Amino acid sequence: MRQWRKALSDAGIEDYRFHDNRHTAATRNLRASGNLKAVSKMLGHGDVTTTAKYAHALEDDVRAMLLATETGQASTQPMHTKSA
């Protein structure tokens, strides 16, 4: 842990935890796939409500979704909700 703190300090990075990487991975994978259930499985969560706390939707995400829907670019593929 000391090495992690030293590396952050040396790089001038403040207010960052290693666990933040899970949040970033969840957000990026949800954006790429649109599949909350798959991201939940990737993170090992038993409940998608936990995953929803990890995967952050930004205003740009909402704007892109609405634009895709408006222009007919939205996915027409069904969301898979059944566990594998």
VMD Tcl script that builds the backbone (N, CA, C; Angstrom):
set m [mol new atoms 252]
animate dup $m
set s [atomselect $m all]
$s set {name element resname resid chain x y z} {
  {N N MET 1 A 0.817 -1.185 0.000}
  {CA C MET 1 A 0.000 0.000 0.000}
  {C C MET 1 A 0.867 1.258 0.000}
  {N N ARG 2 A 1.985 1.188 0.673}
  {CA C ARG 2 A 2.877 2.348 0.701}
  {C C ARG 2 A 3.397 2.693 -0.691}
  {N N GLN 3 A 3.677 1.658 -1.472}
  {CA C GLN 3 A 4.168 1.887 -2.835}
  {C C GLN 3 A 3.100 2.568 -3.684}
  {N N TRP 4 A 1.846 2.155 -3.513}
  {CA C TRP 4 A 0.735 2.764 -4.253}
  {C C TRP 4 A 0.623 4.245 -3.890}
  {N N ARG 5 A 0.643 4.549 -2.601}
  {CA C ARG 5 A 0.539 5.949 -2.168}
  {C C ARG 5 A 1.718 6.769 -2.671}
  {N N LYS 6 A 2.912 6.183 -2.639}
  {CA C LYS 6 A 4.106 6.881 -3.128}
  {C C LYS 6 A 4.002 7.144 -4.621}
  {N N ALA 7 A 3.542 6.154 -5.373}
  {CA C ALA 7 A 3.397 6.322 -6.823}
  {C C ALA 7 A 2.408 7.435 -7.137}
  {N N LEU 8 A 1.290 7.482 -6.411}
  {CA C LEU 8 A 0.313 8.548 -6.608}
  {C C LEU 8 A 0.909 9.907 -6.272}
  {N N SER 9 A 1.618 9.963 -5.166}
  {CA C SER 9 A 2.247 11.214 -4.751}
  {C C SER 9 A 3.289 11.670 -5.775}
  {N N ASP 10 A 4.115 10.742 -6.216}
  {CA C ASP 10 A 5.155 11.065 -7.208}
  {C C ASP 10 A 4.544 11.575 -8.511}
  {N N ALA 11 A 3.378 11.040 -8.855}
  {CA C ALA 11 A 2.714 11.438 -10.100}
  {C C ALA 11 A 1.850 12.688 -9.915}
  {N N GLY 12 A 1.730 13.159 -8.675}
  {CA C GLY 12 A 0.919 14.342 -8.406}
  {C C GLY 12 A -0.571 14.073 -8.472}
  {N N ILE 13 A -0.960 12.819 -8.247}
  {CA C ILE 13 A -2.373 12.434 -8.307}
  {C C ILE 13 A -2.951 12.465 -6.895}
  {N N GLU 14 A -4.074 13.187 -6.758}
  {CA C GLU 14 A -4.750 13.285 -5.462}
  {C C GLU 14 A -6.150 12.700 -5.561}
  {N N ASP 15 A -6.681 12.281 -4.442}
  {CA C ASP 15 A -8.067 11.807 -4.354}
  {C C ASP 15 A -8.355 10.679 -5.350}
  {N N TYR 16 A -7.537 9.655 -5.328}
  {CA C TYR 16 A -7.717 8.510 -6.224}
  {C C TYR 16 A -7.479 7.223 -5.443}
  {N N ARG 17 A -8.374 6.252 -5.662}
  {CA C ARG 17 A -8.230 4.947 -5.024}
  {C C ARG 17 A -8.102 3.889 -6.111}
  {N N PHE 18 A -7.387 2.839 -5.845}
  {CA C PHE 18 A -7.236 1.754 -6.824}
  {C C PHE 18 A -8.603 1.201 -7.213}
  {N N HIS 19 A -9.531 1.174 -6.257}
  {CA C HIS 19 A -10.885 0.667 -6.490}
  {C C HIS 19 A -11.620 1.484 -7.558}
  {N N ASP 20 A -11.211 2.714 -7.778}
  {CA C ASP 20 A -11.826 3.550 -8.818}
  {C C ASP 20 A -11.721 2.891 -10.188}
  {N N ASN 21 A -10.719 2.030 -10.380}
  {CA C ASN 21 A -10.574 1.325 -11.653}
  {C C ASN 21 A -11.795 0.449 -11.964}
  {N N ARG 22 A -12.408 -0.134 -10.943}
  {CA C ARG 22 A -13.623 -0.946 -11.152}
  {C C ARG 22 A -14.774 -0.083 -11.656}
  {N N HIS 23 A -14.886 1.114 -11.106}
  {CA C HIS 23 A -15.938 2.025 -11.555}
  {C C HIS 23 A -15.712 2.424 -13.017}
  {N N THR 24 A -14.471 2.720 -13.364}
  {CA C THR 24 A -14.144 3.085 -14.742}
  {C C THR 24 A -14.429 1.931 -15.688}
  {N N ALA 25 A -14.022 0.729 -15.308}
  {CA C ALA 25 A -14.272 -0.444 -16.154}
  {C C ALA 25 A -15.767 -0.684 -16.325}
  {N N ALA 26 A -16.535 -0.550 -15.258}
  {CA C ALA 26 A -17.985 -0.755 -15.338}
  {C C ALA 26 A -18.615 0.261 -16.285}
  {N N THR 27 A -18.247 1.516 -16.128}
  {CA C THR 27 A -18.809 2.575 -16.963}
  {C C THR 27 A -18.461 2.364 -18.426}
  {N N ARG 28 A -17.203 2.093 -18.721}
  {CA C ARG 28 A -16.774 1.910 -20.114}
  {C C ARG 28 A -17.417 0.687 -20.760}
  {N N ASN 29 A -17.520 -0.398 -20.014}
  {CA C ASN 29 A -18.130 -1.600 -20.576}
  {C C ASN 29 A -19.634 -1.448 -20.769}
  {N N LEU 30 A -20.292 -0.719 -19.870}
  {CA C LEU 30 A -21.715 -0.475 -20.052}
  {C C LEU 30 A -21.951 0.402 -21.277}
  {N N ARG 31 A -21.131 1.426 -21.459}
  {CA C ARG 31 A -21.256 2.276 -22.651}
  {C C ARG 31 A -21.058 1.470 -23.922}
  {N N ALA 32 A -20.087 0.580 -23.909}
  {CA C ALA 32 A -19.767 -0.198 -25.107}
  {C C ALA 32 A -20.829 -1.237 -25.429}
  {N N SER 33 A -21.398 -1.842 -24.389}
  {CA C SER 33 A -22.321 -2.949 -24.621}
  {C C SER 33 A -23.788 -2.584 -24.432}
  {N N GLY 34 A -24.054 -1.636 -23.558}
  {CA C GLY 34 A -25.432 -1.317 -23.213}
  {C C GLY 34 A -26.095 -2.417 -22.405}
  {N N ASN 35 A -25.320 -3.346 -21.881}
  {CA C ASN 35 A -25.857 -4.514 -21.210}
  {C C ASN 35 A -25.448 -4.510 -19.736}
  {N N LEU 36 A -26.317 -3.978 -18.887}
  {CA C LEU 36 A -26.031 -3.882 -17.457}
  {C C LEU 36 A -25.834 -5.255 -16.831}
  {N N LYS 37 A -26.606 -6.226 -17.284}
  {CA C LYS 37 A -26.509 -7.589 -16.734}
  {C C LYS 37 A -25.123 -8.189 -17.016}
  {N N ALA 38 A -24.594 -7.972 -18.215}
  {CA C ALA 38 A -23.266 -8.494 -18.562}
  {C C ALA 38 A -22.179 -7.818 -17.729}
  {N N VAL 39 A -22.308 -6.518 -17.534}
  {CA C VAL 39 A -21.333 -5.801 -16.708}
  {C C VAL 39 A -21.413 -6.284 -15.273}
  {N N SER 40 A -22.627 -6.531 -14.790}
  {CA C SER 40 A -22.818 -7.047 -13.447}
  {C C SER 40 A -22.100 -8.387 -13.270}
  {N N LYS 41 A -22.250 -9.239 -14.275}
  {CA C LYS 41 A -21.590 -10.550 -14.231}
  {C C LYS 41 A -20.065 -10.389 -14.260}
  {N N MET 42 A -19.571 -9.466 -15.089}
  {CA C MET 42 A -18.127 -9.210 -15.181}
  {C C MET 42 A -17.558 -8.793 -13.827}
  {N N LEU 43 A -18.313 -7.971 -13.100}
  {CA C LEU 43 A -17.840 -7.476 -11.809}
  {C C LEU 43 A -18.074 -8.467 -10.671}
  {N N GLY 44 A -18.857 -9.521 -10.955}
  {CA C GLY 44 A -19.127 -10.514 -9.926}
  {C C GLY 44 A -20.206 -10.086 -8.946}
  {N N HIS 45 A -21.070 -9.173 -9.370}
  {CA C HIS 45 A -22.159 -8.717 -8.507}
  {C C HIS 45 A -23.337 -9.675 -8.595}
  {N N GLY 46 A -23.995 -9.910 -7.486}
  {CA C GLY 46 A -25.169 -10.757 -7.459}
  {C C GLY 46 A -26.446 -10.011 -7.804}
  {N N ASP 47 A -26.374 -8.686 -7.795}
  {CA C ASP 47 A -27.555 -7.862 -8.020}
  {C C ASP 47 A -27.164 -6.670 -8.891}
  {N N VAL 48 A -27.930 -6.422 -9.953}
  {CA C VAL 48 A -27.602 -5.326 -10.868}
  {C C VAL 48 A -27.733 -3.954 -10.209}
  {N N THR 49 A -28.448 -3.855 -9.086}
  {CA C THR 49 A -28.533 -2.555 -8.417}
  {C C THR 49 A -27.162 -2.143 -7.872}
  {N N THR 50 A -26.352 -3.111 -7.493}
  {CA C THR 50 A -24.986 -2.812 -7.073}
  {C C THR 50 A -24.195 -2.307 -8.270}
  {N N THR 51 A -24.349 -2.965 -9.401}
  {CA C THR 51 A -23.629 -2.572 -10.613}
  {C C THR 51 A -24.031 -1.173 -11.043}
  {N N ALA 52 A -25.289 -0.844 -10.892}
  {CA C ALA 52 A -25.767 0.483 -11.282}
  {C C ALA 52 A -25.052 1.588 -10.503}
  {N N LYS 53 A -24.597 1.289 -9.303}
  {CA C LYS 53 A -23.838 2.261 -8.514}
  {C C LYS 53 A -22.422 2.428 -9.065}
  {N N TYR 54 A -21.909 1.404 -9.732}
  {CA C TYR 54 A -20.570 1.443 -10.300}
  {C C TYR 54 A -20.538 2.116 -11.665}
  {N N ALA 55 A -21.512 1.817 -12.492}
  {CA C ALA 55 A -21.545 2.317 -13.865}
  {C C ALA 55 A -22.215 3.681 -13.879}
  {N N HIS 56 A -21.457 4.690 -14.178}
  {CA C HIS 56 A -21.938 6.062 -14.114}
  {C C HIS 56 A -22.407 6.543 -15.483}
  {N N ALA 57 A -23.590 7.096 -15.529}
  {CA C ALA 57 A -24.118 7.698 -16.753}
  {C C ALA 57 A -23.897 9.202 -16.669}
  {N N LEU 58 A -23.250 9.737 -17.680}
  {CA C LEU 58 A -23.001 11.167 -17.742}
  {C C LEU 58 A -24.032 11.825 -18.654}
  {N N GLU 59 A -24.130 13.136 -18.594}
  {CA C GLU 59 A -25.061 13.843 -19.464}
  {C C GLU 59 A -24.796 13.514 -20.932}
  {N N ASP 60 A -23.530 13.378 -21.299}
  {CA C ASP 60 A -23.186 13.029 -22.682}
  {C C ASP 60 A -23.739 11.662 -23.064}
  {N N ASP 61 A -23.780 10.720 -22.114}
  {CA C ASP 61 A -24.328 9.391 -22.373}
  {C C ASP 61 A -25.823 9.487 -22.668}
  {N N VAL 62 A -26.520 10.283 -21.873}
  {CA C VAL 62 A -27.960 10.453 -22.057}
  {C C VAL 62 A -28.220 11.155 -23.391}
  {N N ARG 63 A -27.437 12.183 -23.686}
  {CA C ARG 63 A -27.588 12.915 -24.942}
  {C C ARG 63 A -27.371 11.986 -26.138}
  {N N ALA 64 A -26.323 11.169 -26.089}
  {CA C ALA 64 A -26.032 10.238 -27.188}
  {C C ALA 64 A -27.156 9.224 -27.361}
  {N N MET 65 A -27.705 8.742 -26.248}
  {CA C MET 65 A -28.800 7.783 -26.308}
  {C C MET 65 A -30.024 8.409 -26.975}
  {N N LEU 66 A -30.367 9.617 -26.551}
  {CA C LEU 66 A -31.527 10.289 -27.125}
  {C C LEU 66 A -31.327 10.597 -28.605}
  {N N LEU 67 A -30.134 11.008 -28.981}
  {CA C LEU 67 A -29.832 11.280 -30.383}
  {C C LEU 67 A -29.930 10.005 -31.217}
  {N N ALA 68 A -29.398 8.902 -30.680}
  {CA C ALA 68 A -29.469 7.623 -31.399}
  {C C ALA 68 A -30.915 7.190 -31.586}
  {N N THR 69 A -31.732 7.389 -30.578}
  {CA C THR 69 A -33.149 7.033 -30.679}
  {C C THR 69 A -33.841 7.918 -31.713}
  {N N GLU 70 A -33.555 9.208 -31.675}
  {CA C GLU 70 A -34.177 10.164 -32.588}
  {C C GLU 70 A -33.814 9.892 -34.045}
  {N N THR 71 A -32.589 9.500 -34.287}
  {CA C THR 71 A -32.123 9.289 -35.661}
  {C C THR 71 A -32.315 7.856 -36.134}
  {N N GLY 72 A -32.937 7.026 -35.301}
  {CA C GLY 72 A -33.164 5.641 -35.688}
  {C C GLY 72 A -31.925 4.777 -35.605}
  {N N GLN 73 A -30.919 5.227 -34.894}
  {CA C GLN 73 A -29.662 4.495 -34.758}
  {C C GLN 73 A -29.643 3.619 -33.517}
  {N N ALA 74 A -30.689 3.690 -32.726}
  {CA C ALA 74 A -30.737 2.914 -31.481}
  {C C ALA 74 A -30.815 1.436 -31.810}
  {N N SER 75 A -30.238 0.640 -30.951}
  {CA C SER 75 A -30.236 -0.815 -31.136}
  {C C SER 75 A -31.647 -1.361 -31.054}
  {N N THR 76 A -31.963 -2.230 -31.969}
  {CA C THR 76 A -33.255 -2.905 -31.924}
  {C C THR 76 A -33.096 -4.329 -31.394}
  {N N GLN 77 A -31.898 -4.658 -30.960}
  {CA C GLN 77 A -31.642 -5.972 -30.411}
  {C C GLN 77 A -32.234 -6.080 -29.028}
  {N N PRO 78 A -32.867 -7.196 -28.699}
  {CA C PRO 78 A -33.436 -7.349 -27.362}
  {C C PRO 78 A -32.337 -7.431 -26.313}
  {N N MET 79 A -32.617 -6.870 -25.155}
  {CA C MET 79 A -31.689 -6.970 -24.036}
  {C C MET 79 A -31.820 -8.362 -23.440}
  {N N HIS 80 A -30.706 -9.004 -23.182}
  {CA C HIS 80 A -30.715 -10.336 -22.587}
  {C C HIS 80 A -30.706 -10.175 -21.073}
  {N N THR 81 A -31.736 -10.660 -20.434}
  {CA C THR 81 A -31.827 -10.540 -18.983}
  {C C THR 81 A -31.687 -11.875 -18.280}
  {N N LYS 82 A -31.636 -12.934 -19.039}
  {CA C LYS 82 A -31.522 -14.266 -18.478}
  {C C LYS 82 A -30.080 -14.544 -18.096}
  {N N SER 83 A -29.854 -15.090 -16.920}
  {CA C SER 83 A -28.501 -15.432 -16.487}
  {C C SER 83 A -27.965 -16.589 -17.330}
  {N N ALA 84 A -26.665 -16.510 -17.581}
  {CA C ALA 84 A -26.024 -17.573 -18.380}
  {C C ALA 84 A -25.732 -18.772 -17.526}
}
mol reanalyze $m
mol bondsrecalc $m
mol representation Tube
mol addrep $m
